[in-house]
């Protein structure tokens, strides 16, 4: 399986967690920080481990919000600089909605208008420490928006889907605005008039350059995300072929082939990789070979045996014998 094909996060955001832990004297397992060295993206399950250790070791229910309120522009990769070089706050928020996957494709932002307010919804796609991470996302948006507008931004409030993790008064003191709980969405609210607020670091030439860089990074993340979606569909429906997988993704088989080819892959190699992993896992059970072959979508046991020998160099029966004595 391709480690880069799963959801991922920029290492700069992960480093913000490590740096805050060091500053506060929070002890994290060494491997959680050292394995970030030299990475272009951090796999989302590594980020899950980092957040779990960070929250547990901090003993502070609001450590996520505190992290968000201390996030700096550089922690958001090139997107951070893109956002602050936009002419107005409204333009910056539109760029955030489009380019948020540059920071992480484990969540998305959406902008809508309701009851005279502009609401920036944050929709996380992870389960581990979701409350703390959502608070961090909204806290960082609040902090950087205030900084980029020279302190002129005045939020209408923050809405959280969960119940308070600590005293509501502490939320208000940290955020400097109203905080609402048990809401329908994670969101930051502002008046429509504030979309026109000028930003103190506005620089149209630098913004245009950074947007090109963000487009390149977004395309790379998009290719990885497509790969992850294809792999997940194959795991869930191993009998499906390319055309049915493509239909589920709402693209044509030809378009799927072209998108995978851009990343040096083919549907066949991707499917073989997934089926090989699944087969090895299934062979650790006591299922009959015919059952495994049928579940993986092979016409019969012989077809499965031929494919497995091509993958592993041994028959399924021999592989099972070898693994059983380890």
C-alpha positions as CSV (number, residue, x, y, z in Angstrom):
1,X,0.0,0.0,0.0
2,X,1.2,3.5,-0.7
3,X,1.6,5.5,2.6
4,X,1.3,8.8,0.7
5,X,-2.2,7.8,-0.6
6,X,-4.0,8.4,2.6
7,X,-5.2,11.6,4.1
8,X,-2.3,13.8,5.3
9,X,-1.3,17.0,7.0
10,X,1.5,19.5,6.4
11,X,4.4,18.8,8.7
12,X,4.5,22.5,9.7
13,X,1.2,22.1,11.5
14,X,2.5,19.0,13.3
15,X,5.6,20.9,14.3
16,X,3.4,23.6,15.9
17,X,2.1,20.9,18.3
18,X,5.6,19.7,19.1
19,X,6.8,23.2,19.6
20,X,4.0,24.1,22.0
21,X,4.6,20.9,23.9
22,X,8.3,21.8,24.3
23,X,7.4,25.4,25.4
24,X,4.9,24.2,28.0
25,X,7.1,21.3,29.2
26,X,4.6,18.7,27.9
27,X,6.5,15.4,27.5
28,X,5.7,13.6,24.2
29,X,7.1,10.2,23.1
30,X,10.3,10.9,21.1
31,X,9.3,9.0,18.0
32,X,6.3,11.2,17.5
33,X,8.5,14.2,16.8
34,X,11.6,12.6,15.2
35,X,9.6,10.8,12.5
36,X,8.4,14.2,11.2
37,X,11.9,15.0,10.0
38,X,12.1,15.4,6.2
39,X,8.5,14.6,5.5
40,X,6.6,16.4,2.8
41,X,3.3,15.3,4.3
42,X,2.3,13.6,7.6
43,X,-0.1,10.6,7.3
44,X,-3.3,11.4,9.2
45,X,-3.0,8.4,11.5
46,X,0.4,9.7,12.7
47,X,-1.3,13.0,13.3
48,X,-4.0,11.1,15.3
49,X,-1.3,9.6,17.5
50,X,0.3,13.0,18.0
51,X,-2.9,14.7,19.0
52,X,-3.8,11.8,21.4
53,X,-0.5,12.0,23.2
54,X,-0.5,15.9,23.2
55,X,-4.0,16.1,24.8
56,X,-3.4,13.3,27.3
57,X,0.0,14.7,28.5
58,X,-1.2,18.3,28.7
59,X,-3.9,17.7,31.3
60,X,-5.7,20.8,29.9
61,X,-9.1,20.3,28.4
62,X,-8.7,23.4,26.3
63,X,-5.2,22.7,24.9
64,X,-6.6,22.4,21.4
65,X,-8.1,25.9,21.6
66,X,-4.9,27.3,23.1
67,X,-2.9,25.8,20.3
68,X,-5.1,27.3,17.7
69,X,-4.9,30.7,19.3
70,X,-1.1,30.5,19.1
71,X,-0.8,29.3,15.5
72,X,1.5,31.4,13.3
73,X,1.3,32.0,9.6
74,X,4.2,29.7,8.9
75,X,2.5,26.8,10.6
76,X,-0.1,26.7,7.8
77,X,2.5,26.2,5.0
78,X,2.3,28.4,1.9
79,X,-1.5,28.8,2.5
80,X,-0.8,30.9,5.6
81,X,1.1,33.4,3.5
82,X,-1.5,33.3,0.7
83,X,-4.2,34.1,3.2
84,X,-2.5,37.1,4.7
85,X,-1.4,38.6,1.4
86,X,-5.0,38.9,0.1
87,X,-6.4,42.4,-0.2
88,X,-9.5,41.9,2.0
89,X,-10.7,39.5,4.7
90,X,-13.5,38.2,2.3
91,X,-10.9,37.3,-0.3
92,X,-8.8,35.5,2.2
93,X,-11.8,33.5,3.5
94,X,-12.6,32.4,-0.1
95,X,-9.0,31.2,-0.6
96,X,-9.2,29.3,2.7
97,X,-12.3,27.4,1.5
98,X,-10.6,26.4,-1.8
99,X,-7.1,25.7,-0.5
100,X,-7.6,24.3,3.0
101,X,-6.4,20.8,1.9
102,X,-2.9,22.3,1.5
103,X,-2.9,22.3,5.4
104,X,-4.8,19.1,5.8
105,X,-7.3,17.1,3.8
106,X,-8.7,15.7,7.1
107,X,-11.3,18.5,7.2
108,X,-12.9,21.2,5.0
109,X,-14.1,24.8,5.3
110,X,-17.4,26.1,3.8
111,X,-18.7,29.6,3.7
112,X,-22.4,30.5,3.8
113,X,-24.7,33.3,4.8
114,X,-27.5,33.0,7.3
115,X,-29.5,35.5,9.4
116,X,-27.3,38.5,8.4
117,X,-24.0,36.7,9.3
118,X,-21.3,35.1,7.3
119,X,-20.6,31.6,8.7
120,X,-17.3,29.7,8.1
121,X,-18.2,26.1,8.7
122,X,-15.4,23.6,9.6
123,X,-16.2,20.0,8.8
124,X,-13.7,17.5,10.3
125,X,-13.3,14.1,8.8
126,X,-11.4,12.4,11.6
127,X,-12.6,10.8,14.9
128,X,-9.6,11.0,17.2
129,X,-9.8,14.0,19.5
130,X,-12.3,15.7,17.1
131,X,-13.4,18.2,19.7
132,X,-9.9,19.5,20.5
133,X,-8.9,19.5,16.9
134,X,-12.0,21.4,15.8
135,X,-11.4,24.0,18.6
136,X,-7.8,24.3,17.3
137,X,-9.0,24.9,13.7
138,X,-11.5,27.6,14.7
139,X,-9.0,29.1,17.2
140,X,-6.3,29.4,14.5
141,X,-8.8,31.0,12.1
142,X,-9.8,33.5,14.8
143,X,-6.2,34.3,15.7
144,X,-4.8,34.8,12.2
145,X,-7.9,36.8,11.0
146,X,-7.4,39.2,13.9
147,X,-3.7,39.5,13.1
148,X,-4.2,39.9,9.3
149,X,-6.6,42.8,9.8
150,X,-4.5,44.6,12.4
151,X,-6.9,43.7,15.2
152,X,-10.0,45.2,13.5
153,X,-11.8,41.8,13.1
154,X,-14.6,41.4,15.6
155,X,-16.2,38.0,15.4
156,X,-19.9,37.4,16.1
157,X,-18.9,34.2,17.9
158,X,-17.7,30.7,17.7
159,X,-20.1,27.7,17.6
160,X,-19.0,24.2,18.7
161,X,-20.9,21.0,18.1
162,X,-19.8,19.4,21.4
163,X,-20.5,20.3,25.0
164,X,-17.9,22.4,26.8
165,X,-14.7,20.6,27.7
166,X,-14.1,23.1,30.5
167,X,-15.9,26.0,32.1
168,X,-17.7,28.1,29.5
169,X,-16.2,31.2,31.1
170,X,-12.7,30.0,30.3
171,X,-13.7,29.6,26.6
172,X,-14.9,33.2,26.4
173,X,-11.8,34.5,28.2
174,X,-9.4,32.6,25.8
175,X,-11.3,33.3,22.6
176,X,-12.3,36.9,23.4
177,X,-15.7,36.4,22.0
178,X,-19.0,34.5,22.6
179,X,-18.7,30.7,22.4
180,X,-21.8,28.6,21.8
181,X,-22.0,24.8,22.5
182,X,-24.1,21.9,21.2
183,X,-24.5,23.7,17.8
184,X,-25.3,22.1,14.5
185,X,-21.9,23.0,13.0
186,X,-18.4,23.9,14.0
187,X,-18.3,27.5,12.8
188,X,-17.0,31.0,13.1
189,X,-19.4,33.9,12.6
190,X,-18.9,37.5,11.4
191,X,-20.9,40.3,10.0
192,X,-21.2,40.7,6.3
193,X,-19.6,44.2,6.5
194,X,-16.3,42.7,7.8
195,X,-15.7,40.9,4.6
196,X,-14.5,44.2,3.2
197,X,-11.8,44.7,6.0
198,X,-8.4,45.4,4.4
199,X,-5.5,43.2,5.4
200,X,-2.3,44.8,6.7
201,X,0.0,42.4,4.7
202,X,-1.9,42.7,1.4
203,X,0.5,42.1,-1.6
204,X,-1.1,41.2,-4.9
205,X,2.1,40.2,-6.7
206,X,3.1,37.8,-3.9
207,X,-0.5,36.6,-3.5
208,X,-0.6,35.6,-7.2
209,X,2.7,33.7,-6.9
210,X,1.6,31.9,-3.8
211,X,-1.7,31.0,-5.4
212,X,0.2,29.2,-8.2
213,X,2.2,27.3,-5.6
214,X,-1.0,26.4,-3.7
215,X,-2.5,25.2,-7.0
216,X,0.4,22.8,-7.5
217,X,0.2,21.6,-3.9
218,X,-3.6,21.1,-4.1
219,X,-3.2,19.1,-7.3
220,X,-0.7,16.8,-5.6
221,X,-3.0,16.4,-2.5
222,X,-5.9,15.7,-4.9
223,X,-4.0,12.9,-6.7
224,X,-3.2,11.4,-3.3
225,X,-6.9,11.7,-2.2
226,X,-8.2,10.0,-5.4
227,X,-5.7,7.2,-4.8
228,X,-7.0,6.8,-1.3
229,X,-10.6,6.8,-2.4
230,X,-9.9,4.1,-5.1
231,X,-8.1,1.9,-2.6
232,X,-10.9,2.2,0.0
233,X,-13.5,1.3,-2.7
234,X,-11.5,-1.7,-3.7
235,X,-11.2,-2.9,-0.1
236,X,-15.0,-2.5,0.4
237,X,-15.9,-3.9,-3.0
238,X,-13.1,-6.2,-4.2
239,X,-15.2,-7.7,-6.9
240,X,-15.8,-4.3,-8.6
241,X,-13.8,-3.5,-11.8
242,X,-12.5,-0.2,-13.0
243,X,-15.7,1.1,-14.6
244,X,-17.8,0.5,-11.6
245,X,-15.2,2.1,-9.3
246,X,-15.1,5.1,-11.6
247,X,-18.9,5.3,-11.7
248,X,-18.9,5.4,-7.9
249,X,-16.4,8.3,-8.0
250,X,-18.7,10.0,-10.6
251,X,-16.0,10.0,-13.3
252,X,-15.5,7.9,-16.4
253,X,-13.2,4.9,-16.5
254,X,-11.0,6.7,-19.0
255,X,-10.8,9.7,-16.7
256,X,-9.9,7.5,-13.8
257,X,-7.2,5.8,-15.9
258,X,-5.7,9.2,-16.8
259,X,-5.8,10.6,-13.3
260,X,-4.0,7.6,-11.9
261,X,-1.5,7.6,-14.7
262,X,-0.5,11.2,-13.7
263,X,0.7,9.7,-10.5
264,X,2.5,6.8,-12.2
265,X,-0.1,4.3,-11.3
266,X,-2.7,2.1,-13.0
267,X,-6.0,0.7,-11.7
268,X,-4.6,-2.9,-12.1
269,X,-1.5,-2.3,-10.0
270,X,-3.5,-0.4,-7.4
271,X,-6.1,-3.2,-7.3
272,X,-3.4,-5.9,-7.1
273,X,-1.7,-4.1,-4.2
274,X,-5.0,-3.9,-2.2
275,X,-6.0,-7.5,-3.0
276,X,-2.5,-8.8,-2.1
277,X,-2.7,-7.1,1.3
278,X,-6.2,-8.4,1.9
279,X,-5.3,-11.9,0.8
280,X,-2.3,-12.1,3.2
281,X,-4.6,-10.9,6.0
282,X,-7.3,-13.5,5.2
283,X,-4.8,-16.3,5.0
284,X,-4.0,-15.7,8.7
285,X,-7.6,-17.0,9.4
286,X,-9.0,-20.5,9.0
287,X,-11.1,-19.6,5.9
288,X,-10.9,-22.0,3.1
289,X,-9.0,-20.9,0.0
290,X,-12.2,-21.1,-2.1
291,X,-13.9,-18.7,0.3
292,X,-11.1,-16.2,0.1
293,X,-11.0,-16.4,-3.7
294,X,-14.7,-15.7,-3.9
295,X,-14.6,-12.8,-1.5
296,X,-11.7,-11.2,-3.4
297,X,-13.6,-11.5,-6.7
298,X,-11.6,-14.3,-8.4
299,X,-13.5,-16.7,-10.7
300,X,-12.2,-19.7,-8.8
301,X,-9.5,-21.0,-6.4
302,X,-7.1,-21.7,-9.2
303,X,-7.3,-18.1,-10.5
304,X,-6.6,-16.8,-7.0
305,X,-3.7,-19.2,-6.6
306,X,-2.1,-18.0,-9.8
307,X,-2.4,-14.4,-8.9
308,X,-1.1,-15.0,-5.3
309,X,1.9,-16.9,-6.7
310,X,2.6,-13.9,-8.9
311,X,2.4,-11.5,-6.0
312,X,4.3,-13.5,-3.3
313,X,6.3,-16.1,-5.2
314,X,4.5,-19.0,-3.4
315,X,1.1,-20.5,-3.4
316,X,-1.5,-19.4,-0.8
317,X,-1.3,-22.8,0.9
318,X,2.5,-22.6,1.2
319,X,2.3,-19.0,2.5
320,X,-0.2,-20.0,5.1
321,X,2.1,-22.9,6.3
322,X,5.1,-20.6,6.4
323,X,3.2,-17.9,8.4
324,X,1.8,-20.5,10.9
325,X,5.3,-21.5,12.1
326,X,6.5,-17.9,12.7
